[in-house]
Amino acid sequence: MNVALPRELEALVRAKLASGVYDSPLEVIREALILLGERDQTRASRRQRLLRELATGIDQANDRQLVDALEVFRRLRNKAGDLA
């Protein structure tokens, strides 16, 4: 497969090669794709966890296990900090 890169990305690949960390453009691209795959997995995992938590919350609301709004926002802020 041959891929044409925009100038900015080609310059980035060349800079990585010049750093001496990589021996070929293929190594740079391979590592970038591996990292992209890992990022996608992390996002999918976080999304699934959020969907499970939402489902739990809906079930609790349906069972009238409600929590004060201020407590909800405090918990959400804490969880948001954990995801950062």
RAJO-V956891 format. One line per field, one symbol per residue. psi: psi as a letter, one per 20 degrees, with the letter a starting at -180 (. if undefined). Layout:
psi->???
This chain:
psi->ppppqqgghghgghghghiihqiqhggggggghghgggggggggghgggghghgggggggghjkmqqqghhghggggghhhhi.
